[in-house]
Structure formats: C-alpha cells, structure tokens
C-alpha cells in the first residue's frame, strides 16, 4: 500500500472520528488544525488507525508524531 492509499484511508478515519466530512488531511496537519482534536479523540483516532491497518504504535512512536505526515510515514513503514 502506498502513501496515497494510506492518506485516503486516514482521511476517512479523521472525518469519522472528528465528525467533519470536510476534513482534508495533509502531511502538515496537526492537532491545532482540527477544532475537535482533543486527547480523547486523539486516542480514538490512533486506535482506529491501528485497527484498520492491523498495526500497533508504541508509546514512544505516538509521542514522536508531530503531524499527520509523521503518522502516515510510520504506517507505511510498519506495512513494509
């Protein structure tokens, strides 16, 4: 699966978790860019990404993620 495919699937998750069909994810997007992005929704979003892609993020990996691009890169890496 390439980064474009991952981005599309991540965008679907964001739209569902944050209840906003207008969200368009970008590599630079971060928590400050989405009004509903709080710690609870962050945990839900991470869980949904892990479930969809059948991967697990380590706590250090989650802490190091600064934006959506970091998450997509990590997903791509874990999918090999």
N, C-alpha and C positions, 0 to 999 in steps of 0.2 A: 504494500500500500504506500503510495507516495504522499508527500506533504499536502498536496492539493486535496486529495481524498480525505486525509485526516482533518484538514481545516474545515471542510464541508460538514463532516460529522461532528466536530467540536462546536461549530456554529449552531447546529441543530440542538445540541445539549444546552448551550448558552441560552438560546431562545426559549427553551422549555423551562430551565431552572429559574431564569430571571423573568419569566412571563412577559417577554417582549419579542414579538416577531420581527421587529425592525432591526435587531442587533445584527451587525456585520462585523465579524471578528477580524482583527488584523494582528500581525506579529507584535506591534507596539501596544496593543490594548492591555490595560491593567485595571486593577480594582477601582481606581479613582475614575475610570471612564464609564462605569456602569453603576447607576444610582442604587440598584438593589443588591449590589455585590457586598455583602457583609460576611462575617465569619461563618454563619450557618449556611448560607447559600454557597460559600466557597467550599465547605466540606461536602455538601450535596453534589456540587459540580465535579469535584475531584472523584468522588465515589462513582458518579455516572460515567466519567471518562474511563476509570479503571474497569468498570463492568463492561462497557461497550467494547473496549479493545482487549479485554481479558489480560490486563497487566496490573501490576502493583507498584505504586510510588513509595519510596522510602521517605521517612520524615525529613531527612536532610535534603532530598530531592525537592520535596514540596516547599521547604523553606527557601531554597535557592531560586525557585521560579519567580522571576520579576515581572513577567508578562506572558501573554498567550503564546507568543513565539517560542519562548523557552519551553512551555508545556508541549507544544506541537513537536519541537525538536526532540524532546525526551520520549514522547510517544513513538516517534519514528525510529529512534534509536532502540527502544525496547522491542519494537516489532521486527527489527533487524532488516 
